[in-house]
Amino acid sequence: MGNSHVRLVAQRVRGAAVSWEEGERRERRTIGRGLAVLLGAGPESDQAQAARLATKLAALRIFPDADGRFNLSLTDIQGEALVVSQFTLYADTSRGRRPGFTTAADPTQAAPLVTHFADTLRAQGVPTQTGSFGAHMLVEIENDGPVTIVLSTDDWPTRV
């Protein structure tokens, strides 16, 4: 696979929202119960990997059943998803104090990947909202549990 990777942080939420300004307009997208997903792409990421993670995430059993056990998936609960692009998931903090982002995908490559990820969730019946790629966004997350899951198609080195 080389450097062809996709990373995400998903938080189980009771609700989430993303807002940003687009020209004179202020945009806002919201979801109810479901997952808030921060998604980052590496330099050689491809749509197949994005689809693989979206499919895995939709079926991941991280919602409680009647006994409080993690037995239900996002599709089982008919939950929603909020997908926000997050190139900072590829921050390199191995040198100095300022993170480097040279290992993140180029925006022209990453934007279609984020769209494909969201479309894959929608194709599985998950109502999905997205932010605006490249915009300065404000994200509100009401983490339920709290439950936060990290998925990646690489080893995600965290060396400091």
C-alpha distance (Angstrom), angle and dihedral (degrees) to the residues before:
residue distance angle dihedral
M1 . . .
G2 3.83 . .
N3 3.79 111.9 .
S4 3.79 91.8 -21.4
H5 3.79 101.1 125.6
V6 3.78 142.5 142.9
R7 3.82 124.1 -163.0
L8 3.75 131.9 -168.7
V9 3.76 142.2 177.5
A10 3.81 113.7 -153.8
Q11 3.77 124.3 -168.5
R12 3.77 123.3 -165.4
V13 3.80 104.7 -127.7
R14 3.77 142.3 -173.0
G15 3.79 85.6 -152.7
A16 3.79 140.7 -15.2
A17 3.78 138.6 -175.5
V18 3.77 140.2 -172.2
S19 3.79 124.9 -159.3
W20 3.80 135.7 -179.1
E21 3.77 141.6 158.2
E22 3.78 120.0 -104.8
G23 3.78 109.4 -173.2
E24 3.79 106.5 -56.5
R25 3.81 93.2 -18.3
R26 3.77 127.7 88.2
E27 3.81 111.7 -145.0
R28 3.80 126.3 -158.8
R29 3.80 132.2 179.6
T30 3.80 123.3 -171.8
I31 3.78 139.6 -174.4
G32 3.78 135.0 -170.4
R33 3.81 125.5 -144.5
G34 3.78 112.7 -5.8
L35 3.80 139.1 66.5
A36 3.79 134.2 -31.8
V37 3.80 106.6 -152.9
L38 3.80 126.0 -161.9
L39 3.82 105.6 -164.6
G40 3.80 129.3 -166.5
A41 3.79 131.4 -178.2
G42 3.80 130.0 -150.8
P43 3.81 123.4 -138.1
E44 3.80 96.0 -90.4
S45 3.80 99.1 32.3
D46 3.76 116.9 143.6
Q47 3.78 136.9 -159.0
A48 3.81 92.7 -109.9
Q49 3.80 90.0 63.0
A50 3.79 91.8 46.7
A51 3.80 89.9 51.4
R52 3.82 90.7 47.4
L53 3.81 91.8 54.6
A54 3.81 92.9 44.1
T55 3.81 90.9 51.4
K56 3.81 91.4 47.6
L57 3.79 92.3 47.3
A58 3.82 94.7 49.9
A59 3.83 90.1 53.7
L60 3.82 98.3 39.4
R61 3.80 109.0 120.4
I62 3.81 101.9 -132.8
F63 3.81 100.9 127.9
P64 3.81 121.4 90.5
D65 3.78 124.1 -109.2
A66 3.82 122.7 -147.5
D67 3.83 89.0 -74.0
G68 3.81 93.2 51.4
R69 3.83 94.2 -108.9
F70 3.81 122.5 135.8
N71 3.80 95.5 -107.0
L72 3.80 104.1 123.5
S73 3.80 130.7 77.9
L74 3.78 131.8 -148.9
T75 3.80 89.5 -97.7
D76 3.83 91.9 46.7
I77 3.80 91.8 57.8
Q78 3.81 92.9 39.6
G79 3.80 87.7 -122.4
E80 3.77 129.7 170.2
A81 3.80 132.5 -122.8
L82 3.78 133.4 -140.8
V83 3.82 111.5 -161.4
V84 3.80 119.2 -164.0
S85 3.80 124.3 179.0
Q86 3.80 111.3 -121.2
F87 3.81 116.2 -177.6
T88 3.80 89.4 171.7
L89 3.83 88.3 77.2
Y90 3.82 82.8 80.2
A91 3.80 94.6 56.2
D92 3.80 113.2 144.3
T93 3.80 107.3 -146.8
S94 3.81 97.0 166.8
R95 3.83 94.4 108.0
G96 3.77 130.4 42.2
R97 3.77 125.8 -25.8
R98 3.81 101.8 -72.0
P99 3.82 113.9 80.1
G100 3.78 118.0 -125.7
F101 3.80 121.4 -141.3
T102 3.80 102.7 -166.4
T103 3.80 90.5 115.5
A104 3.83 92.3 62.1
A105 3.79 119.5 96.9
D106 3.78 120.3 -98.3
P107 3.84 110.2 -96.4
T108 3.81 92.4 -117.0
Q109 3.80 88.3 59.3
A110 3.81 98.6 36.4
A111 3.82 98.2 50.0
P112 3.83 95.4 62.9
L113 3.81 89.4 44.4
V114 3.81 92.0 55.7
T115 3.82 89.3 47.9
H116 3.81 91.2 49.7
F117 3.83 90.8 49.8
A118 3.83 90.8 52.5
D119 3.82 91.6 44.7
T120 3.82 90.3 51.7
L121 3.81 90.0 54.4
R122 3.82 90.2 48.6
A123 3.82 90.9 49.7
Q124 3.82 87.6 57.9
G125 3.79 90.9 55.1
V126 3.82 97.4 -98.6
P127 3.82 112.2 137.8
T128 3.81 101.4 -130.2
Q129 3.80 133.2 -167.4
T130 3.80 125.3 -170.7
G131 3.75 138.3 -162.4
S132 3.80 124.6 -128.5
F133 3.79 112.8 -80.5
G134 3.81 111.3 -118.3
A135 3.80 95.3 5.9
H136 3.79 124.3 122.9
M137 3.80 99.4 -106.1
L138 3.77 135.2 -172.4
V139 3.80 112.2 -142.6
E140 3.80 123.3 -161.6
I141 3.80 115.4 -164.6
E142 3.80 125.4 -179.1
N143 3.81 96.5 -163.8
D144 3.80 109.6 -151.8
G145 3.80 113.8 -145.5
P146 2.97 87.1 -7.4
V147 3.80 93.8 -89.9
T148 3.80 119.2 168.5
I149 3.80 123.1 170.2
V150 3.80 127.9 -170.8
L151 3.82 119.4 -153.4
S152 3.77 126.5 -179.7
T153 3.77 139.8 164.1
D154 3.84 88.6 -141.7
D155 3.81 135.0 51.8
W156 3.82 90.4 -98.8
P157 3.80 99.8 -140.9
T158 3.78 112.5 -140.5
R159 3.80 99.6 -175.5
V160 3.81 114.3 152.1
